[in-house]
Amino acid sequence: KAGVTQTPRYLIKTRGQQVTLSCSPISGHRSVSWYQQTPGQGLQFLFEYFSETQRNKGNFPGRFSGRQFSNSRSEMNVSTLELGDSALYLCASSPSGAGGEPQHFGDGTRLSIL
Amino acid sequence: GDSVTQMEGPVTLSEEAFLTINCTYTATGYPSLFWYVQYPGEGLQLLLKATKADDKGSNKGFEATYRKETTSFHLEKGSVQVSDSAVYFCAYKETSGSRLTFGEGTQLTVNP
């Protein structure tokens, strides 16, 4: 069974630009969550999508947005990039997101802002 | 608010030494608890989990017991190997919802 696939693996952008990251969950998984990982703040939850609806949202500005398609694939968009947005962005999937279901992570997209 | 606290790192051990990484949490209700491991350049891999009090999660020689009375989920391994060198994250998930709250991570280095 294929794991969670994130593309691209690396991105370099400049301040003010926007970026879109993609995540394909494990087949059959309908819940997709996004996390930001930085040395200073650690792992922080961005948002979760289930059945094309945002079900949960972390404490990030509106520049961070996402969506989910009918095949459960998800995209995350960051507009007006800032230097502080440089991070590893991780996507995770699970069957329904409920209870004790563990989340399965992709290898992430490394975003660098110049 | 809800949080997870891990022992400060980094931790450096010799091969075959005993490992303990402490993890305590502050949460309402009855969360599920997880340990994840991250190798350089990779995402997080689930190491083990426990979903209710007194559950013991185990995998690849690692163990952790869900202690509700002390709100802890300490990770242990009896004999570490060089290949165990990685960053370990403790995390919890509330009963409702899929948000994982992570600890700060503990860098483990095992020397031969």
HADDOCK unambig.tbl for C-alpha pairs under 7 A between the chains (distance, minus, plus):
assign (segid A and resid 42 and name CA) (segid B and resid 104 and name CA) 5.92 0.50 0.50
assign (segid A and resid 43 and name CA) (segid B and resid 102 and name CA) 6.28 0.50 0.50
assign (segid A and resid 45 and name CA) (segid B and resid 99 and name CA) 6.73 0.50 0.50
assign (segid A and resid 90 and name CA) (segid B and resid 43 and name CA) 6.96 0.50 0.50
assign (segid A and resid 97 and name CA) (segid B and resid 97 and name CA) 6.34 0.50 0.50
assign (segid A and resid 97 and name CA) (segid B and resid 98 and name CA) 4.67 0.50 0.50
assign (segid A and resid 98 and name CA) (segid B and resid 96 and name CA) 6.20 0.50 0.50
assign (segid A and resid 98 and name CA) (segid B and resid 97 and name CA) 5.80 0.50 0.50
assign (segid A and resid 98 and name CA) (segid B and resid 98 and name CA) 5.96 0.50 0.50
assign (segid A and resid 99 and name CA) (segid B and resid 95 and name CA) 4.76 0.50 0.50
assign (segid A and resid 99 and name CA) (segid B and resid 96 and name CA) 6.07 0.50 0.50
assign (segid A and resid 100 and name CA) (segid B and resid 32 and name CA) 5.39 0.50 0.50
assign (segid A and resid 100 and name CA) (segid B and resid 51 and name CA) 5.57 0.50 0.50
assign (segid A and resid 105 and name CA) (segid B and resid 43 and name CA) 5.94 0.50 0.50
assign (segid A and resid 105 and name CA) (segid B and resid 44 and name CA) 5.64 0.50 0.50
assign (segid A and resid 105 and name CA) (segid B and resid 45 and name CA) 6.70 0.50 0.50
assign (segid A and resid 106 and name CA) (segid B and resid 43 and name CA) 5.50 0.50 0.50
assign (segid A and resid 107 and name CA) (segid B and resid 42 and name CA) 4.75 0.50 0.50
assign (segid A and resid 107 and name CA) (segid B and resid 43 and name CA) 3.92 0.50 0.50
assign (segid A and resid 108 and name CA) (segid B and resid 43 and name CA) 5.89 0.50 0.50
